[in-house]
Amino acid sequence: MKGRRIDLLILVLLLNGGSLFAQKTLVLEKISSNRHFFFRVEDPLKVRLQKPDTLLSGTLWSLTDTSIDIVGLRHYTAQLQDIRFVYRKFPHVKKIGINLLIVGFIYAGVVSFNHLINNEQVITPDVWIVPAGFVAVSGISFSFYKKRYKIGLRWKLKVLDVPVWAGE
């Protein structure tokens, strides 16, 4: 009889294990879509408040159902209804931009070195045409590095009290 009680207790703990270790998660989601972004405690976060018109950038320190605490240069508590914009970074786009910039400069160096070896004029238009394209595409990718989401009819901010894993 005691063995069954222990088995039942272990089963209940396993089934409710996720809710025992749940933490609050800030969710930015698009209405009537499955697009959503999760922000957990200690994640970098950048928001613009409506009243007062303030841009906050820092680390998400704590979450409650109605407010968030952001720690950057100073500690600031913001109400969820006062948030007007949420900024999200896409680090892979920045890496692509950096790599394209490096490729452009390497290409310019290799072609210049080739001209130098062949006793030709080192700085010619062909040295800068292709690298200029790489640098231009790199600049364009840097402009897509951050995206601003306006909180309103399309995008909503919610605080969930469920475990959300990195794979979701």
Secondary structure, DSSP 8 states (H G I E B T S, - for coil): -HHHHHHHHHHHHHHTHHHHT---EEEEEETTSS-EEEE-TTSEEEEEESSS--EEEEEEEEE-SSEEEEESSSEEEEEGGGEEEEEEE-HHHHHHHHHHHHHHHHHHHHHHHHHHHTTS-SS-HHHHHHHHHHHHHHHHHHHTSEEEEEBTTTEEEEEE-S---TT-
